[in-house]
Amino acid sequence: MGTLRLRSPIVAALHDRSFWLQDTGADAITTPLEGTVHAEVAIVGGGFTGLWTALRIKEQAPGTRVVILEADVCGSGASGRNGGQAHSWFAELDLLSAVVGVDEARRLCADTADAIADLERLQRSGAIDMDLRLDGWLWTASAKAQEGAWDRAVAMTEAVEPGRFRSLSVDEIERRTGSRVSYIGVVEEKAGTVHPAKLALGLRQLALARGVIIHERSPVLDIAPGRSCALRTARGEVHAEKVVLAANAWLSALSELRRYLYVVGSQVIATAPVPDLLDRIGWRDGASICDSQAQVLYYQRTPQGRVIFGRGSGELAYGAEIGAGFNRSPQHSSGNIRELYRVYPSLRDVKAEYDWMGPIDCTPEHIPVFDHLRDHPNIFFGIGFNGTGIAQTPVGGRILASLVLERDDRWSRSGLVGLARRTTLPPEPFRYLGGKLVRAAIRRRNAAEIRNRETDPLTRYISTLTPKRRG
Ligand SMILES: Cc1cc2nc3c(=O)[nH]c(=O)nc-3n(C[C@H](O)[C@H](O)[C@H](O)COP(=O)(O)OP(=O)(O)OC[C@H]3O[C@@H](n4cnc5c(N)ncnc54)[C@H](O)[C@@H]3O)c2cc1C
């Protein structure tokens, strides 16, 4: 059986890391792998997915020897770079239903609502201080073309959980966000924001306390599959009966998965702290806010009064090439800063002190998928969180744990399990060229629509060749 070759992420220089990672001084606290060790389960990747999977395995089978191999520092991937918006899957109920059917989709949405409640328990009990603030998630429109983007998901949610979303008036949006640029929308009140790096580092601590062995700065170079798989790093090897690939966008290195996965960058900035100014305009709490443009804007105010402002405007990766531009790309931050000043003209003199990028693992359905590799029934994976992972990866962790532990339960039988049923993407270079064309059309259409202008029919058509993405 052929060796599976992985690609190590390009480790970001300290000053190129996200505000969140710099704010926590995130660093490795575990030693790199040296020599040969044995495990029942080896997990590649110490982000939310890998850490939650390890914790779920330990919940169900505490005696299992679980080893996590993380290329850099736990949380250094998307988990420590994201927008910190914690909201349930109800906003994707329509997309989920298309993949798993309405009944399971409803249950999965409820699971993510439970995951938010679990985060609240972790915060309250003092187990993880993640700055969780459940002040609502506002899904808004700032232009005519965006109005009603939520209609389908909200109508479907209303049938199962009346009142989960509530309509917002322009006055309420202004009162809660300090801006009238978004003027219509809905709110999910049982949602909000976290400090994602604090969450990731807290999960690392919890996993260590439960007996999970973690080796940071240990990129897995390749895996020799077999009854016992050998995961090779620069100076060591883990021999494991089961493997979980939780390396997010970097799993595009595997051709079997790349057929179902494309990677795009999302760009985020953090302003200087301006708590008094934000208080004055009325933006006081920890709500998470997004609009409905194709290059979605997502933003929050930190407890210290910084504005975190993200935008799904980054580049498409060619094949598995996730270059240094996916860590930081000042070229993309300028567009983001312009958008910040459009939404908040009163912040025009406030500097963006940090800017960074992160790779988003996208599937055509915009919903994750779990399974084992076709020829390797003991190597499992979870990919495709599509920019929505804070409340979703705890659910993914349950699915992966049940697959690994060979449980026959609702998680292992989930409709999210099964790669073969998903849509494949064209091979390179067609995928990249086609994707570039579509993203360029989206950019043009987006620029016109946020000014309430029409786009030409061709641009409009090309821009619809991919579904919308949040995050
Ligand atoms: C810019 C951005 C904004 C986002 N905003 C939000 C948001 O506001 N709300 C929300 O819910 N979700 C958001 N998301 C999505 C969310 O962050 C992800 O879905 C989630 O973090 C995925 O977790 P993960 O563990 O699968 O991936 P990651 O956190 O990326 O973890 C994968 C880990 O694998 C490691 N790795 C890779 N290759 C190897 C190897 N060969 N050997 C060992 N280790 C390896 C990496 O170093 C990394 O730490 C956003 C994502 C991005 C990028």
The ligand as an ORCA input file, in Angstrom:
! r2SCAN-3c Opt
* xyz 0 1
  C     -10.044     33.541      8.706
  C     -11.060     32.565      9.226
  C     -12.214     33.036      9.840
  C     -13.143     32.144     10.364
  N     -14.184     32.638     11.099
  C     -14.980     31.779     11.773
  C     -15.941     32.270     12.673
  O     -16.049     33.472     12.914
  N     -16.756     31.363     13.291
  C     -16.627     30.016     13.093
  O     -17.398     29.251     13.670
  N     -15.675     29.521     12.277
  C     -14.840     30.364     11.630
  N     -13.850     29.877     10.834
  C     -13.734     28.414     10.672
  C     -13.069     27.723     11.846
  O     -11.954     28.460     12.290
  C     -12.635     26.328     11.404
  O     -13.747     25.627     10.891
  C     -12.031     25.493     12.519
  O     -11.042     26.201     13.206
  C     -11.477     24.211     11.941
  O     -10.729     23.547     12.923
  P      -9.734     22.420     12.468
  O      -9.162     21.829     13.690
  O     -10.420     21.499     11.525
  O      -8.635     23.171     11.614
  P      -7.322     23.968     12.073
  O      -7.571     24.831     13.234
  O      -6.772     24.594     10.854
  O      -6.366     22.829     12.571
  C      -5.632     21.998     11.694
  C      -4.264     21.830     12.329
  O      -3.552     20.846     11.592
  C      -2.184     21.190     11.628
  N      -1.518     20.467     10.544
  C      -1.652     20.647      9.210
  N      -0.868     19.774      8.546
  C      -0.241     19.023      9.471
  C       0.707     17.973      9.401
  N       1.181     17.507      8.239
  N       1.153     17.425     10.570
  C       0.694     17.875     11.766
  N      -0.201     18.892     11.875
  C      -0.664     19.443     10.745
  C      -2.197     22.704     11.460
  O      -1.003     23.282     11.946
  C      -3.418     23.102     12.274
  O      -3.095     23.502     13.585
  C     -12.937     30.740     10.236
  C     -11.797     30.256      9.591
  C     -10.860     31.159      9.098
  C      -9.623     30.614      8.429
*
